[in-house]
Amino acid sequence: MKHQTKAQVLRVYVGEQDQFHGGPLYAAIVTKLKEIGIAGVTVIHGMEGYGAHKQLHTTRFENLFQGLPILIEAVDVPDRISIAVAALDEMIVEGLVTIQDVYAIRYVKDPKA
């Protein structure tokens, strides 16, 4: 069965070295998004990138193999994404958050889902 709806994609860009209460920030964000009830979340570990400070982080050079980029991507309805953004305000010290309107098509095996 196919469900179609207007949704939003929330993208959170942080570094793998970023911390929240002594643990990885990206893991804390995933936990918080799950608590909020966000429909789906994926964490993508980047191989290379730079941010606001223009410092290159890459796997190509052994001495730079720290602070690689992490992208957390979440999809849900706009109301729930707004709640997530408010929670992120309390967690992120440095990073970037983007929100994009999308049209989501969700395929489910069980029509009762």
N, C-alpha and C positions, 0 to 999 in steps of 0.2 A: 504494500500500500504506500501511497505517496502523499505526504503532507507538505503544503506550500504556505509560506508566510513571509511577511516583511520582518527582517531581523537586522542585527548589527554585528559587525566583527570588531572586537576589541583586541588591539595589538599592544603588547607591553614589551619594550626593549630595555633590557638591563644587562649588566655584566655578570659573568659566572662567579666573580669574586664578591659580589654584593651580598651583604648579610642582613638578616632581620632576626633579632633576639637570639643571636649566636648560631644561626643556621643559614642555609642558602636562601636568599630572597625569593628566587624563582619557585622553590618548593613551598615556601610560606604563602606565596601568591596563589599557587594551585590549590592549596588547602583552603584558603579563604574563599576562592571562587566556588569550590565544591560546597562549602558551608552555605554560601549564598544561594546555591542551586542552579548555577550556570549550566546550560545544557551540554556544552562540550568545551574541552580545553586541551590544547596541545602545546608542548614545550619543544622548541627547536634549538639545537645547539649549533651555533655558527662556527665556521672554520676560519673566518677572517672578517674584520670590520673595524670601523672607528666611529666615535661619537662626537659629542660637542667639543671635546678637547683635541680632536684630530690626531690622537695617538693610535697608531696602527696596532691591532691585536691580531695575531696570526699563528697558525700552526706551522708555517713554513720555516720559521727560525726558532731554534731551541730556546734562545734567551727571551723571546717574546711570547712564549707559550703560556701566557697567563691572562686572565681577564677576557676570555673570548666572549663574543656576544651571545646572548640568550634572547630568544623571541618566544613570548607566551601569547598564544592566539586563542581567543574565546569567542563563541558564537551563541547568541541568545536574543530574546526580544528586547527592544529598547529600554523598557522599564527596569528589567533586571540588570542590563548593562550599566544603567545609571547608578544603581545600588553598588555595583562592583567598582565603579570609578570612585565613588565616595570612600569605599574601603581602601582603595589603593592610595588615596591621599594620605592616609595614616601610615603607609608602609614604605613608600618610595622616597628616597632622599635625592637620588639622581637617576634619570632615565627619561624615556619618552613613551607617551601613550597616544595611540591614534584610535579613532572610532570611524567606522565606515558603514553606511547604510547598504544593505544587501537584500536580495530576495533569496530566501533559503528554501531548498527542496530537500526534505528528509524522507528517506526510504526506510520503511519498517516491515519486517517479516510478519509480525503479529498485528492484525488490524486493531486490537484492543490497546496497543501501546500508545 
